[in-house]
């Protein structure tokens, strides 16, 4: 069974743990119809269009 030869210092341990939780920023694209920033492959919250078709009726 593998046993560590030396104790891992708290600094080294904490550096290893700190690099795991970081989040990535979501990818945003411009809506081709209204130029609002939206998440790709989702209906635009501003105009209600997806793939050139009106999916959700929005009041103007």
PQR file with spaces between the fields and no chain letter, atoms N, CA, C, O and H, PARSE charges and radii, in Angstrom:
ATOM       1  N    UNK     1       0.844   -1.187    0.000 -0.4000 1.5000
ATOM       2  CA   UNK     1       0.000    0.000    0.000 -0.0000 2.0000
ATOM       3  C    UNK     1       0.884    1.243    0.000  0.5500 1.7000
ATOM       4  O    UNK     1       1.887    1.288    0.712 -0.5500 1.4000
ATOM       5  N    UNK     2       0.523    2.244   -0.787 -0.4000 1.5000
ATOM       6  CA   UNK     2       1.327    3.471   -0.896 -0.0000 2.0000
ATOM       7  C    UNK     2       1.102    4.354    0.321  0.5500 1.7000
ATOM       8  O    UNK     2      -0.028    4.633    0.721 -0.5500 1.4000
ATOM       9  H    UNK     2      -0.292    2.208   -1.365  0.4000 1.0000
ATOM      10  N    UNK     3       2.222    4.785    0.894 -0.4000 1.5000
ATOM      11  CA   UNK     3       2.178    5.665    2.060 -0.0000 2.0000
ATOM      12  C    UNK     3       3.055    6.874    1.758  0.5500 1.7000
ATOM      13  O    UNK     3       4.174    6.703    1.275 -0.5500 1.4000
ATOM      14  H    UNK     3       3.140    4.558    0.570  0.4000 1.0000
ATOM      15  N    UNK     4       2.577    8.107    2.031 -0.4000 1.5000
ATOM      16  CA   UNK     4       3.402    9.280    1.751 -0.0000 2.0000
ATOM      17  C    UNK     4       4.683    9.274    2.579  0.5500 1.7000
ATOM      18  O    UNK     4       4.660    8.954    3.767 -0.5500 1.4000
ATOM      19  H    UNK     4       1.668    8.246    2.424  0.4000 1.0000
ATOM      20  N    UNK     5       5.803    9.630    1.946 -0.4000 1.5000
ATOM      21  CA   UNK     5       7.087    9.647    2.635 -0.0000 2.0000
ATOM      22  C    UNK     5       7.196   10.853    3.560  0.5500 1.7000
ATOM      23  O    UNK     5       7.774   10.766    4.644 -0.5500 1.4000
ATOM      24  H    UNK     5       5.822    9.890    0.980  0.4000 1.0000
ATOM      25  N    UNK     6       6.626   11.998    3.114 -0.4000 1.5000
ATOM      26  CA   UNK     6       6.677   13.218    3.912 -0.0000 2.0000
ATOM      27  C    UNK     6       5.268   13.801    4.039  0.5500 1.7000
ATOM      28  O    UNK     6       4.399   13.562    3.201 -0.5500 1.4000
ATOM      29  H    UNK     6       6.158   12.068    2.233  0.4000 1.0000
ATOM      30  N    UNK     7       5.076   14.553    5.083 -0.4000 1.5000
ATOM      31  CA   UNK     7       3.796   15.220    5.303 -0.0000 2.0000
ATOM      32  C    UNK     7       3.605   16.317    4.249  0.5500 1.7000
ATOM      33  O    UNK     7       4.542   17.053    3.938 -0.5500 1.4000
ATOM      34  H    UNK     7       5.782   14.747    5.764  0.4000 1.0000
ATOM      35  N    UNK     8       2.401   16.420    3.710 -0.4000 1.5000
ATOM      36  CA   UNK     8       2.078   17.478    2.745 -0.0000 2.0000
ATOM      37  C    UNK     8       1.769   18.744    3.535  0.5500 1.7000
ATOM      38  O    UNK     8       0.915   18.743    4.422 -0.5500 1.4000
ATOM      39  H    UNK     8       1.640   15.823    3.963  0.4000 1.0000
ATOM      40  N    UNK     9       2.475   19.825    3.202 -0.4000 1.5000
ATOM      41  CA   UNK     9       2.277   21.067    3.945 -0.0000 2.0000
ATOM      42  C    UNK     9       0.885   21.633    3.671  0.5500 1.7000
ATOM      43  O    UNK     9       0.272   21.339    2.644 -0.5500 1.4000
ATOM      44  H    UNK     9       3.168   19.826    2.481  0.4000 1.0000
ATOM      45  N    UNK    10       0.402   22.444    4.598 -0.4000 1.5000
ATOM      46  CA   UNK    10      -0.939   23.015    4.446 -0.0000 2.0000
ATOM      47  C    UNK    10      -1.008   23.945    3.251  0.5500 1.7000
ATOM      48  O    UNK    10      -2.050   24.042    2.604 -0.5500 1.4000
ATOM      49  H    UNK    10       0.900   22.683    5.432  0.4000 1.0000
ATOM      50  N    UNK    11       0.089   24.632    2.947 -0.4000 1.5000
ATOM      51  CA   UNK    11       0.097   25.527    1.780 -0.0000 2.0000
ATOM      52  C    UNK    11      -0.049   24.736    0.492  0.5500 1.7000
ATOM      53  O    UNK    11      -0.840   25.101   -0.378 -0.5500 1.4000
ATOM      54  H    UNK    11       0.936   24.553    3.473  0.4000 1.0000
ATOM      55  N    UNK    12       0.706   23.659    0.365 -0.4000 1.5000
ATOM      56  CA   UNK    12       0.633   22.828   -0.836 -0.0000 2.0000
ATOM      57  C    UNK    12      -0.742   22.184   -0.971  0.5500 1.7000
ATOM      58  O    UNK    12      -1.300   22.119   -2.067 -0.5500 1.4000
ATOM      59  H    UNK    12       1.348   23.363    1.072  0.4000 1.0000
ATOM      60  N    UNK    13      -1.280   21.711    0.141 -0.4000 1.5000
ATOM      61  CA   UNK    13      -2.605   21.106    0.144 -0.0000 2.0000
ATOM      62  C    UNK    13      -3.663   22.118   -0.280  0.5500 1.7000
ATOM      63  O    UNK    13      -4.527   21.803   -1.098 -0.5500 1.4000
ATOM      64  H    UNK    13      -0.827   21.764    1.031  0.4000 1.0000
ATOM      65  N    UNK    14      -3.605   23.336    0.270 -0.4000 1.5000
ATOM      66  CA   UNK    14      -4.604   24.358   -0.036 -0.0000 2.0000
ATOM      67  C    UNK    14      -4.498   24.854   -1.474  0.5500 1.7000
ATOM      68  O    UNK    14      -5.513   25.167   -2.096 -0.5500 1.4000
ATOM      69  H    UNK    14      -2.904   23.592    0.934  0.4000 1.0000
ATOM      70  N    UNK    15      -3.278   24.930   -2.010 -0.4000 1.5000
ATOM      71  CA   UNK    15      -3.105   25.319   -3.407 -0.0000 2.0000
ATOM      72  C    UNK    15      -3.750   24.303   -4.331  0.5500 1.7000
ATOM      73  O    UNK    15      -4.368   24.672   -5.329 -0.5500 1.4000
ATOM      74  H    UNK    15      -2.453   24.676   -1.505  0.4000 1.0000
ATOM      75  N    UNK    16      -3.612   23.032   -4.007 -0.4000 1.5000
ATOM      76  CA   UNK    16      -4.210   21.974   -4.813 -0.0000 2.0000
ATOM      77  C    UNK    16      -5.731   22.051   -4.766  0.5500 1.7000
ATOM      78  O    UNK    16      -6.391   21.881   -5.791 -0.5500 1.4000
ATOM      79  H    UNK    16      -3.110   22.732   -3.196  0.4000 1.0000
ATOM      80  N    UNK    17      -6.284   22.303   -3.606 -0.4000 1.5000
ATOM      81  CA   UNK    17      -7.742   22.357   -3.457 -0.0000 2.0000
ATOM      82  C    UNK    17      -8.342   23.615   -4.060  0.5500 1.7000
ATOM      83  O    UNK    17      -9.487   23.591   -4.510 -0.5500 1.4000
ATOM      84  H    UNK    17      -5.747   22.441   -2.773  0.4000 1.0000
ATOM      85  N    UNK    18      -7.595   24.717   -4.080 -0.4000 1.5000
ATOM      86  CA   UNK    18      -8.135   25.992   -4.541 -0.0000 2.0000
ATOM      87  C    UNK    18      -8.330   26.028   -6.050  0.5500 1.7000
ATOM      88  O    UNK    18      -9.145   26.810   -6.540 -0.5500 1.4000
ATOM      89  H    UNK    18      -6.664   24.736   -3.714  0.4000 1.0000
ATOM      90  N    UNK    19      -7.606   25.205   -6.800 -0.4000 1.5000
ATOM      91  CA   UNK    19      -7.670   25.283   -8.257 -0.0000 2.0000
ATOM      92  C    UNK    19      -8.855   24.522   -8.841  0.5500 1.7000
ATOM      93  O    UNK    19      -9.065   24.575  -10.053 -0.5500 1.4000
ATOM      94  H    UNK    19      -6.944   24.570   -6.402  0.4000 1.0000
ATOM      95  N    UNK    20      -9.638   23.816   -8.027 -0.4000 1.5000
ATOM      96  CA   UNK    20     -10.687   22.946   -8.544 -0.0000 2.0000
ATOM      97  C    UNK    20     -12.030   23.645   -8.692  0.5500 1.7000
ATOM      98  O    UNK    20     -12.771   23.337   -9.626 -0.5500 1.4000
ATOM      99  H    UNK    20      -9.468   23.773   -7.042  0.4000 1.0000
ATOM     100  N    UNK    21     -12.368   24.569   -7.810 -0.4000 1.5000
ATOM     101  CA   UNK    21     -13.741   25.095   -7.738 -0.0000 2.0000
ATOM     102  C    UNK    21     -14.037   26.226   -8.706  0.5500 1.7000
ATOM     103  O    UNK    21     -15.192   26.637   -8.814 -0.5500 1.4000
ATOM     104  H    UNK    21     -11.766   24.819   -7.052  0.4000 1.0000
ATOM     105  N    UNK    22     -13.033   26.753   -9.422 -0.4000 1.5000
ATOM     106  CA   UNK    22     -13.233   27.927  -10.266 -0.0000 2.0000
ATOM     107  C    UNK    22     -14.251   27.639  -11.371  0.5500 1.7000
ATOM     108  O    UNK    22     -14.233   26.570  -11.982 -0.5500 1.4000
ATOM     109  H    UNK    22     -12.095   26.419   -9.334  0.4000 1.0000
ATOM     110  N    UNK    23     -15.125   28.591  -11.615 -0.4000 1.5000
ATOM     111  CA   UNK    23     -16.170   28.448  -12.622 -0.0000 2.0000
ATOM     112  C    UNK    23     -15.759   29.151  -13.903  0.5500 1.7000
ATOM     113  O    UNK    23     -14.965   30.091  -13.877 -0.5500 1.4000
ATOM     114  H    UNK    23     -15.140   29.459  -11.119  0.4000 1.0000
ATOM     115  N    UNK    24     -16.300   28.692  -15.022 -0.4000 1.5000
ATOM     116  CA   UNK    24     -16.059   29.356  -16.298 -0.0000 2.0000
ATOM     117  C    UNK    24     -17.236   30.268  -16.614  0.5500 1.7000
ATOM     118  O    UNK    24     -18.376   29.977  -16.250 -0.5500 1.4000
ATOM     119  H    UNK    24     -16.945   27.929  -15.043  0.4000 1.0000
ATOM     120  N    UNK    25     -16.954   31.359  -17.285 -0.4000 1.5000
ATOM     121  CA   UNK    25     -18.006   32.299  -17.661 -0.0000 2.0000
ATOM     122  C    UNK    25     -18.868   31.679  -18.768  0.5500 1.7000
ATOM     123  O    UNK    25     -18.338   30.988  -19.639 -0.5500 1.4000
ATOM     124  H    UNK    25     -16.029   31.595  -17.581  0.4000 1.0000
ATOM     125  N    UNK    26     -20.187   31.914  -18.749 -0.4000 1.5000
ATOM     126  CA   UNK    26     -21.039   31.338  -19.788 -0.0000 2.0000
ATOM     127  C    UNK    26     -20.768   31.976  -21.146  0.5500 1.7000
ATOM     128  O    UNK    26     -20.447   33.161  -21.235 -0.5500 1.4000
ATOM     129  H    UNK    26     -20.617   32.475  -18.042  0.4000 1.0000
ATOM     130  N    UNK    27     -20.901   31.179  -22.197 -0.4000 1.5000
ATOM     131  CA   UNK    27     -20.732   31.674  -23.557 -0.0000 2.0000
ATOM     132  C    UNK    27     -21.970   32.470  -23.947  0.5500 1.7000
ATOM     133  O    UNK    27     -23.096   32.012  -23.751 -0.5500 1.4000
ATOM     134  H    UNK    27     -21.162   30.216  -22.124  0.4000 1.0000
ATOM     135  N    UNK    28     -21.762   33.657  -24.497 -0.4000 1.5000
ATOM     136  CA   UNK    28     -22.872   34.492  -24.926 -0.0000 2.0000
ATOM     137  C    UNK    28     -22.720   34.814  -26.405  0.5500 1.7000
ATOM     138  O    UNK    28     -21.612   35.023  -26.901 -0.5500 1.4000
ATOM     139  H    UNK    28     -20.848   34.029  -24.656  0.4000 1.0000
ATOM     140  N    UNK    29     -23.861   34.852  -27.105 -0.4000 1.5000
ATOM     141  CA   UNK    29     -23.885   35.229  -28.515 -0.0000 2.0000
ATOM     142  C    UNK    29     -24.904   36.341  -28.693  0.5500 1.7000
ATOM     143  O    UNK    29     -25.776   36.538  -27.847 -0.5500 1.4000
ATOM     144  H    UNK    29     -24.761   34.682  -26.702  0.4000 1.0000
ATOM     145  N    UNK    30     -24.789   37.068  -29.801 -0.4000 1.5000
ATOM     146  CA   UNK    30     -25.768   38.111  -30.119 -0.0000 2.0000
ATOM     147  C    UNK    30     -26.942   37.479  -30.849  0.5500 1.7000
ATOM     148  O    UNK    30     -26.758   36.680  -31.767 -0.5500 1.4000
ATOM     149  H    UNK    30     -24.080   36.908  -30.488  0.4000 1.0000
ATOM     150  N    UNK    31     -28.137   37.838  -30.439 -0.4000 1.5000
ATOM     151  CA   UNK    31     -29.342   37.375  -31.132 -0.0000 2.0000
ATOM     152  C    UNK    31     -29.342   38.007  -32.525  0.5500 1.7000
ATOM     153  O    UNK    31     -29.187   39.223  -32.644 -0.5500 1.4000
ATOM     154  H    UNK    31     -28.286   38.487  -29.693  0.4000 1.0000
ATOM     155  N    UNK    32     -29.514   37.204  -33.585 -0.4000 1.5000
ATOM     156  CA   UNK    32     -29.490   37.780  -34.930 -0.0000 2.0000
ATOM     157  C    UNK    32     -30.660   38.714  -35.217  0.5500 1.7000
ATOM     158  O    UNK    32     -30.600   39.508  -36.157 -0.5500 1.4000
ATOM     159  H    UNK    32     -29.640   36.217  -33.489  0.4000 1.0000
ATOM     160  N    UNK    33     -31.717   38.630  -34.423 -0.4000 1.5000
ATOM     161  CA   UNK    33     -32.895   39.462  -34.670 -0.0000 2.0000
ATOM     162  C    UNK    33     -32.860   40.779  -33.902  0.5500 1.7000
ATOM     163  O    UNK    33     -33.124   41.835  -34.476 -0.5500 1.4000
ATOM     164  H    UNK    33     -31.766   37.986  -33.660  0.4000 1.0000
ATOM     165  N    UNK    34     -32.534   40.727  -32.595 -0.4000 1.5000
ATOM     166  CA   UNK    34     -32.610   41.935  -31.772 -0.0000 2.0000
ATOM     167  C    UNK    34     -31.250   42.368  -31.215  0.5500 1.7000
ATOM     168  O    UNK    34     -31.168   43.392  -30.536 -0.5500 1.4000
ATOM     169  H    UNK    34     -32.320   39.869  -32.128  0.4000 1.0000
ATOM     170  N    UNK    35     -30.184   41.610  -31.488 -0.4000 1.5000
ATOM     171  CA   UNK    35     -28.813   41.916  -31.052 -0.0000 2.0000
ATOM     172  C    UNK    35     -28.646   41.903  -29.535  0.5500 1.7000
ATOM     173  O    UNK    35     -27.710   42.511  -29.017 -0.5500 1.4000
ATOM     174  H    UNK    35     -30.251   40.778  -32.039  0.4000 1.0000
ATOM     175  N    UNK    36     -29.521   41.231  -28.828 -0.4000 1.5000
ATOM     176  CA   UNK    36     -29.396   41.070  -27.374 -0.0000 2.0000
ATOM     177  C    UNK    36     -28.479   39.877  -27.113  0.5500 1.7000
ATOM     178  O    UNK    36     -28.512   38.903  -27.865 -0.5500 1.4000
ATOM     179  H    UNK    36     -30.282   40.737  -29.249  0.4000 1.0000
ATOM     180  N    UNK    37     -27.661   39.937  -26.057 -0.4000 1.5000
ATOM     181  CA   UNK    37     -26.790   38.827  -25.712 -0.0000 2.0000
ATOM     182  C    UNK    37     -27.610   37.708  -25.075  0.5500 1.7000
ATOM     183  O    UNK    37     -28.350   37.937  -24.119 -0.5500 1.4000
ATOM     184  H    UNK    37     -27.634   40.728  -25.447  0.4000 1.0000
ATOM     185  N    UNK    38     -27.473   36.497  -25.612 -0.4000 1.5000
ATOM     186  CA   UNK    38     -28.210   35.349  -25.104 -0.0000 2.0000
ATOM     187  C    UNK    38     -27.287   34.133  -25.041  0.5500 1.7000
ATOM     188  O    UNK    38     -26.202   34.141  -25.623 -0.5500 1.4000
ATOM     189  H    UNK    38     -26.871   36.311  -26.389  0.4000 1.0000
ATOM     190  N    UNK    39     -27.715   33.099  -24.340 -0.4000 1.5000
ATOM     191  CA   UNK    39     -26.991   31.839  -24.285 -0.0000 2.0000
ATOM     192  C    UNK    39     -27.289   31.075  -25.573  0.5500 1.7000
ATOM     193  O    UNK    39     -28.439   31.065  -26.011 -0.5500 1.4000
ATOM     194  H    UNK    39     -28.596   33.093  -23.867  0.4000 1.0000
ATOM     195  N    UNK    40     -26.293   30.433  -26.200 -0.4000 1.5000
ATOM     196  CA   UNK    40     -26.562   29.712  -27.443 -0.0000 2.0000
ATOM     197  C    UNK    40     -27.524   28.538  -27.247  0.5500 1.7000
ATOM     198  O    UNK    40     -27.584   27.951  -26.166 -0.5500 1.4000
ATOM     199  H    UNK    40     -25.358   30.442  -25.845  0.4000 1.0000
ATOM     200  N    UNK    41     -28.269   28.206  -28.289 -0.4000 1.5000
ATOM     201  CA   UNK    41     -29.226   27.092  -28.323 -0.0000 2.0000
ATOM     202  C    UNK    41     -30.388   27.289  -27.352  0.5500 1.7000
ATOM     203  O    UNK    41     -30.964   26.310  -26.878 -0.5500 1.4000
ATOM     204  H    UNK    41     -28.220   28.683  -29.167  0.4000 1.0000
ATOM     205  N    UNK    42     -30.737   28.531  -27.049 -0.4000 1.5000
ATOM     206  CA   UNK    42     -31.877   28.843  -26.190 -0.0000 2.0000
ATOM     207  C    UNK    42     -32.721   29.916  -26.866  0.5500 1.7000
ATOM     208  O    UNK    42     -32.222   30.668  -27.703 -0.5500 1.4000
ATOM     209  H    UNK    42     -30.269   29.327  -27.434  0.4000 1.0000
ATOM     210  N    UNK    43     -33.995   29.988  -26.506 -0.4000 1.5000
ATOM     211  CA   UNK    43     -34.881   31.028  -27.025 -0.0000 2.0000
ATOM     212  C    UNK    43     -34.440   32.367  -26.447  0.5500 1.7000
ATOM     213  O    UNK    43     -34.126   32.465  -25.261 -0.5500 1.4000
ATOM     214  H    UNK    43     -34.401   29.378  -25.826  0.4000 1.0000
ATOM     215  N    UNK    44     -34.419   33.391  -27.286 -0.4000 1.5000
ATOM     216  CA   UNK    44     -34.031   34.733  -26.843 -0.0000 2.0000
ATOM     217  C    UNK    44     -35.081   35.264  -25.866  0.5500 1.7000
ATOM     218  O    UNK    44     -36.275   35.255  -26.167 -0.5500 1.4000
ATOM     219  H    UNK    44     -34.674   33.311  -28.250  0.4000 1.0000
ATOM     220  N    UNK    45     -34.637   35.723  -24.705 -0.4000 1.5000
ATOM     221  CA   UNK    45     -35.565   36.249  -23.705 -0.0000 2.0000
ATOM     222  C    UNK    45     -36.175   37.569  -24.132  0.5500 1.7000
ATOM     223  O    UNK    45     -37.282   37.911  -23.717 -0.5500 1.4000
ATOM     224  H    UNK    45     -33.668   35.730  -24.460  0.4000 1.0000
ATOM     225  N    UNK    46     -35.457   38.310  -24.959 -0.4000 1.5000
ATOM     226  CA   UNK    46     -35.906   39.649  -25.345 -0.0000 2.0000
ATOM     227  C    UNK    46     -36.991   39.611  -26.424  0.5500 1.7000
ATOM     228  O    UNK    46     -38.026   40.263  -26.287 -0.5500 1.4000
ATOM     229  H    UNK    46     -34.557   38.032  -25.296  0.4000 1.0000
ATOM     230  N    UNK    47     -36.754   38.842  -27.504 -0.4000 1.5000
ATOM     231  CA   UNK    47     -37.701   38.853  -28.621 -0.0000 2.0000
ATOM     232  C    UNK    47     -38.514   37.559  -28.757  0.5500 1.7000
ATOM     233  O    UNK    47     -39.553   37.565  -29.416 -0.5500 1.4000
ATOM     234  H    UNK    47     -35.913   38.313  -27.615  0.4000 1.0000
ATOM     235  N    UNK    48     -38.071   36.457  -28.155 -0.4000 1.5000
ATOM     236  CA   UNK    48     -38.822   35.209  -28.212 -0.0000 2.0000
ATOM     237  C    UNK    48     -38.576   34.383  -29.455  0.5500 1.7000
ATOM     238  O    UNK    48     -39.349   33.469  -29.744 -0.5500 1.4000
ATOM     239  H    UNK    48     -37.227   36.452  -27.619  0.4000 1.0000
ATOM     240  N    UNK    49     -37.510   34.680  -30.208 -0.4000 1.5000
ATOM     241  CA   UNK    49     -37.213   33.954  -31.433 -0.0000 2.0000
ATOM     242  C    UNK    49     -36.108   32.940  -31.205  0.5500 1.7000
ATOM     243  O    UNK    49     -35.223   33.147  -30.375 -0.5500 1.4000
ATOM     244  H    UNK    49     -36.882   35.423  -29.973  0.4000 1.0000
ATOM     245  N    UNK    50     -36.165   31.828  -31.956 -0.4000 1.5000
ATOM     246  CA   UNK    50     -35.105   30.835  -31.963 -0.0000 2.0000
ATOM     247  C    UNK    50     -35.036   30.220  -33.348  0.5500 1.7000
ATOM     248  O    UNK    50     -36.034   29.704  -33.851 -0.5500 1.4000
ATOM     249  H    UNK    50     -36.885   31.660  -32.630  0.4000 1.0000
ATOM     250  N    UNK    51     -33.866   30.271  -33.967 -0.4000 1.5000
ATOM     251  CA   UNK    51     -33.689   29.705  -35.305 -0.0000 2.0000
ATOM     252  C    UNK    51     -34.512   30.405  -36.361  0.5500 1.7000
ATOM     253  O    UNK    51     -34.933   29.766  -37.325 -0.5500 1.4000
ATOM     254  H    UNK    51     -33.055   30.690  -33.558  0.4000 1.0000
ATOM     255  N    UNK    52     -34.760   31.704  -36.214 -0.4000 1.5000
ATOM     256  CA   UNK    52     -35.519   32.465  -37.197 -0.0000 2.0000
ATOM     257  C    UNK    52     -37.025   32.314  -37.084  0.5500 1.7000
ATOM     258  O    UNK    52     -37.758   32.852  -37.914 -0.5500 1.4000
ATOM     259  H    UNK    52     -34.419   32.223  -35.431  0.4000 1.0000
ATOM     260  N    UNK    53     -37.500   31.601  -36.086 -0.4000 1.5000
ATOM     261  CA   UNK    53     -38.940   31.397  -35.904 -0.0000 2.0000
ATOM     262  C    UNK    53     -39.367   31.930  -34.550  0.5500 1.7000
ATOM     263  O    UNK    53     -38.618   31.852  -33.577 -0.5500 1.4000
ATOM     264  H    UNK    53     -36.905   31.164  -35.412  0.4000 1.0000
ATOM     265  N    UNK    54     -40.589   32.478  -34.492 -0.4000 1.5000
ATOM     266  CA   UNK    54     -41.115   32.979  -33.237 -0.0000 2.0000
ATOM     267  C    UNK    54     -41.611   31.800  -32.397  0.5500 1.7000
ATOM     268  O    UNK    54     -42.533   31.089  -32.797 -0.5500 1.4000
ATOM     269  H    UNK    54     -41.198   32.542  -35.283  0.4000 1.0000
ATOM     270  N    UNK    55     -41.000   31.604  -31.248 -0.4000 1.5000
ATOM     271  CA   UNK    55     -41.339   30.487  -30.379 -0.0000 2.0000
ATOM     272  C    UNK    55     -42.241   30.966  -29.245  0.5500 1.7000
ATOM     273  O    UNK    55     -43.190   30.278  -28.868 -0.5500 1.4000
ATOM     274  H    UNK    55     -40.251   32.182  -30.923  0.4000 1.0000
ATOM     275  N    UNK    56     -41.947   32.138  -28.707 -0.4000 1.5000
ATOM     276  CA   UNK    56     -42.703   32.707  -27.601 -0.0000 2.0000
ATOM     277  C    UNK    56     -43.253   34.065  -28.046  0.5500 1.7000
ATOM     278  O    UNK    56     -42.510   34.914  -28.537 -0.5500 1.4000
ATOM     279  H    UNK    56     -41.176   32.697  -29.013  0.4000 1.0000
ATOM     280  N    UNK    57     -44.559   34.259  -27.868 -0.4000 1.5000
ATOM     281  CA   UNK    57     -45.178   35.553  -28.202 -0.0000 2.0000
ATOM     282  C    UNK    57     -44.782   36.575  -27.156  0.5500 1.7000
ATOM     283  O    UNK    57     -45.000   36.369  -25.962 -0.5500 1.4000
ATOM     284  H    UNK    57     -45.163   33.570  -27.468  0.4000 1.0000
ATOM     285  N    UNK    58     -44.194   37.687  -27.608 -0.4000 1.5000
ATOM     286  CA   UNK    58     -43.791   38.777  -26.712 -0.0000 2.0000
ATOM     287  C    UNK    58     -44.624   40.008  -27.038  0.5500 1.7000
ATOM     288  O    UNK    58     -44.829   40.344  -28.204 -0.5500 1.4000
ATOM     289  H    UNK    58     -44.016   37.854  -28.578  0.4000 1.0000
ATOM     290  N    UNK    59     -45.099   40.673  -25.995 -0.4000 1.5000
ATOM     291  CA   UNK    59     -45.837   41.921  -26.185 -0.0000 2.0000
ATOM     292  C    UNK    59     -44.847   43.036  -26.513  0.5500 1.7000
ATOM     293  O    UNK    59     -43.808   43.158  -25.865 -0.5500 1.4000
ATOM     294  H    UNK    59     -44.933   40.400  -25.047  0.4000 1.0000
ATOM     295  N    UNK    60     -45.159   43.821  -27.484 -0.4000 1.5000
ATOM     296  CA   UNK    60     -44.249   44.901  -27.905 -0.0000 2.0000
ATOM     297  C    UNK    60     -44.392   46.150  -27.056  0.5500 1.7000
ATOM     298  O    UNK    60     -43.696   47.138  -27.290 -0.5500 1.4000
ATOM     299  H    UNK    60     -46.003   43.722  -28.011  0.4000 1.0000
